[in-house]
Amino acid sequence: MDKKDIVEVLERIGTMMEIKGENPFKVRAYFSGARTLQTMEEDLGTVIGEERLGEVPGIGKALTEKIETLFTTGELEFYDKLLASVPPGLLDLLDIPGLGGKKIKALHEQLEIDSIESLTEACNEGKVAGLKGFGEKTQEKILSGIKNREIYAARHLWWKARKVADRILPGLQDLPQVERVEAAGSLRRGMETVGDLDFLVASSEPGPIMDWFTSMDRIAEVTAHGDTKSSVRFEDGMQADLRVVPGEQFFFALHHFTGSKDHNVRMRQKALSLGLSLSEWGLRPEEEKDSSRRAGPVEAHSEEDIFKALGLQYVPPALREGMGEVEAAERNELPELLEYSDLKGCFHNHTNASDGRNTLDEMTAEADARGWEYLGIADHSKSSFQANGLDEERLAKQIEAIRELNESGTFSCHVFAGSEVDVLSGGKLDFDDSVLDSLDYVVASVHNGLTQDEETMTARIITAIEHPKVTMFGHVSTRLLLRREPSQMNIAKIIDAAIANQTILELNSNPMRLDMDWRHWRRAAEKGLLCCINPDAHALHQFDYQIAGVHAARKGWLTPANVLNTRTLPEIKEYLGLSN
């Protein structure tokens, strides 16, 4: 088991002991040990191998034994027994924002709450508000958290859904009966979360295809098995639907099942204005719309043919949200959207100096191997103690190491020295200007005080945006998709402030963030806001997150000109005011 997983186990042990009412000193020991382990810079395997773990302050003999057992075996009997002793329904309560071990213990002991259902009932009856340390506001937040949990359970991150689809599509493509296959629905449109997967196949022999689809690995339930449509539910709860259509109807069906519903309504309205009827079966004169489900007289050998038949510029799937794309296509005013190949580097990335997994050299080598011209390193600042944030001395050493790496000529990829600087409660930055002056760029981000009211949070963010040393603002809404709602803020005011101060807003491409939300980008870019797409990478493979970021940027109608990191290295140096 690696360090990150061990930290999670220790935190979970502390929480379960808190729920059970164990000795507070023992509880604190586990939380303290987890923090110590998280911020430890040395390789855990080396420390254990040299038998030095017990010498680390905050990690006593008992904790040392447990950590070593987890590291070497991946299991811990103490943890398993503790887990079995806590009602599973109580652990589900940890999914509700604002509920930790102490509050769950109080709910269980005073109201006999042992599940989400009993908690909901108690809140609806006003019982939770009456408990000491809770109140009306906490009760409302709990109910909101329960509601969001139910919504989240029915959705999946685009990144996760894409991986499942990437596993299924090759299998379908290899079937001899399959003429053509595509994923459709919200996955194809690049929505940040996906309800279920939609697959469309062109074939005249659906039987063997449906048999294969309903017998895939990891299926928990086959909910439908028909000649033209089958549905399955996987063990992780995700559902997938497969439709098989004749080849001549494929692109009409692909357009229809890609959606969105609002886009399809506008397309049907456009067809009607031309005396035509558009459906998943084809495009035909309006008077023939009820004739049959046969293909219409207009042939489509691609989706482009459908748009052309309606006198429209082709609308990429990312834009099909019923948000003016059909009208823009009528005027031939759709933009040339950003492509992944346009990116030449990124700026928000972490090394193992803070909470990343890889060294500066390893991160640079990976960026170099990907053909990027530049890489920005922005480890956490000192107030992010939970992420092993760098103080002034450690940051100065990192800056020097970056300078030496560039001068060595080891890599073609140039490294910029940055910092993800915490924005403190009043908008003050975590470092003084003298420290910020030593950096090539600054990413300002909010990591605490996420529940401030709209006015306070908006003012806090704008204060940071107005700071002359801030280059860009990171993951502005603070949301974690399917886990945490955005902080309250006036995003329009924040966008205007960023434009007025020539501060970039980040599109954080971590699949759990995709923040700033794509819905804001079109108007913001039209007003002159510059975007930077960053993976917020904490490990080498997380550079791949840029794929998700590009999908989100395309949904926001962004072009290469709207994005900082489509620029060349000399252009970036000029933008940052750095000499060549």
PEFENQUI-V594168 format. One line per field, one symbol per residue. ss: DSSP state (~ for helix, > for strand, _ for the rest). phi: phi as a letter, one per 20 degrees, with the letter a starting at -180 (. if undefined). burial: b if it has 24 or more other C-alpha atoms within 12 Angstrom, else e. A space follows every 50 residues. Layout:
ss: ???
phi: ???
burial: ???
//
This chain:
ss: __~~~~~~~~~~~~~~~~~~___~~~~~~~~~~~~~~~~____~~~~~~_ __~~~_____~~~~~~~~~~~~~___~~~~~~~~~__~~~~~~~~_____ ~~~~~~~~~~~____~~~~~~~~~___~~~_____~~~~~~~~~~~~~~~ ~~~__>>~~~~~~~~~~~~~~~~______>>>>_~~~~~___>>_>>>>> >>___~~~~~~~~_____>>>>>>>___>>>>>>____>>>>>>>_~~~~ ~~~~~~~~__~~~~~~~~~~~~~__>>>>__>>>>~~~____________ __~~~~~~~_______~~~_____~~~~~~_________~~~__>>__>_ _________~~~~~~~~~~____>>>>>>>>___~~~__>_~~~~~~~~~ ~~~~~~~~_____>>>>>>>>>>_____>___~~~~____>>>>>_____ ___~~~~~~~~~~~~______>>______>___>______~~~~~~~~~~ ___>>>>>______>__~~~~~~~~~____>>>>__>__~~~~~~~~~~~ ~~~~~____~~~>~~~__~~~~~~~_____
phi: .eggffgffffffgfffffemfggffgfffffffffffefeffffffffe ldffefgncefffgfffffffedmcbfgffffffedggfffffffegndd gffffffffeclfcaffffgffffemfffeffndnfffffffffffffff fffeccggffffffffeegffffffffeebbbecmffffmffccfbecdc ceadcfgffffffedffmeebeeabcfdbccccefenfdcdcddcfgfdg ffffffefmfgffffffffffffdmccdbfeqcbggfdfefaeffffeec eafgfffffemdffdfggeecmdnffffffeldffefgdgfffcracdbc dffddeedfgfffffffffenfebbddcffeffeffdlgeegffffffgf ffgfffffmfcffedeecbeefefgenfefcfgffffeefacdebecbmf dffgffffffffgfffffeeebdekgemfcgmcbffffaeffffffffff dldfdfdfeggedlcfggfefgffffeofedcecelfdagffgfggffff gffffemedgfecgeeefggfffffemdfe
burial: eebbebbbbbbbbbbbbbbbeeeeebbbbbbbbbbbbbbbbbbbeeebee eebbeeebbeeebbebbbebbeeeebeebeebbeebeeebbbbbbbbbbb bbbbbbbbeebebbbbebbbebbeeebbbeeeebeeebbbbbbebbbebe ebeebbbbbbbbebbeebbeebbebebbbbbbbbbbbbbbbbbbbbbbbb bbbeebbebbbbbbebeeeeebeebeebbbbbbbeeebbbbbbbbbbbbb bbbbbbbbbbeebbebbbebbeeeebbbbbbbbbeeeebeeeebbbebbb eebeebbebbebbbbbbbbbbbbebbbebeeeebbebbbbebbbbbbbbb bbbbbbbbbbbbbbbbbbebebbbbbbbbbbbbbbbbbbbbbeebeebbe ebbebeeeeebebbbbbbbbbbbbbebbbbbeeebbebbbbbbbbbbeeb beeeeebbbbbbbbbbbebbbbbbbbbbbbbbbbbbbbbbbeebbbbbbe bbbbbbbbbbbbbbbbbbbbbbebbeebbbbbbbbbbbbbebbbbbbbbb bbbbbbbbbbbbbbbbbbbeebeeebeeee
//
